[in-house]
Amino acid sequence: MIQQRANFDWMLKELADGVPQTRQIVVLSAVGLRIARYGGDPDAADRIAAACAGLQSLATAVATEIPHSDGGMKMVIIEIDAATST
């Protein structure tokens, strides 16, 4: 795990405050190391960062297979419905 960069704190808090129902934000490096996080468990953030790096790698590989494209992957978005506890 790498140290969280303090200069991300204000930006991640603002982002979370501006997007309703945001519970956790994870910023990761290209190789899947957590750079910063807002909310949630630090260990879970590390696992999420590693999984997202895998998804980004997969998306990059898929982008090269799309006909008539430049083969570049621009973005991967993951949106998960919140579970409600009963």
N, C-alpha and C positions, 0 to 999 in steps of 0.2 A: 504494500500500500504506500502511496506517496502522500506527502503532506498536502492538505487542502490549501489552496491559495486564497488568502484573506481578501484580495481585491475582487473576487467573484461573489463574496457574500451579499453585498448590497444589490448586485445585479440579479442574482438568483431569487432574493427575497422579493424584489420588485416584480419579477416575472411571476412568481408564485402568487403574489397578492393580486396581480392583474388577470390571472386566469382562474376562474371559479373552480373550486373543488380540487385544486392541485395539492397533492399530498407529498410528492417527492420529485426532485429534479436531480439528474445526474449528468455531469459534464465529464466526457471521457476523451482519452487520447486515441489516436488512430490504432494503437495496439491493444486497446481495451483497459488501460489503467485509469482509475478514477482520478480526475483532476480536482473536482469540486462536487459538492452535493448540497442540497437544501432539503431538510426534513428526512424522515425515515432513518433506518438503521444503517450505520456505516458498513457493516459486513454485507448487508443486502445490496447496498449501493455498489460495492465491489463486484458482486455477482452479476448485477444488472449491467454494469459497464462491460464486463467480459462477454456477456451474452449479446449485447448490442454491437460490439465489435465484430462478433461472428456474423450477425445479420447484415452489417455494413459490408463485410467482405463478400458475402453471398450476393447481395444486391449489386455489387460492383461486377461480379462474374456474370450475373444475369444481364446487366446492361450491355455487356460486350456481345451478347447474343441477339439483341433486338435489331432487326433489319432497319436500314435507313436512319440509324442514329449515330452519334459520334462515339458511342461506347462508354460515355462517361456517366457515372451515377451521381445525381445531384443531391438527393435527400432520401432518408428513410424515416418514416413517421410511424410510431407505435402509439395507438390510443387504446386504452383498456377500460372497459366498463367497471365502475366501482361496485363491489359487492356490498350488500346491505346486511348487517347483522340483525338477527332476530332474537 
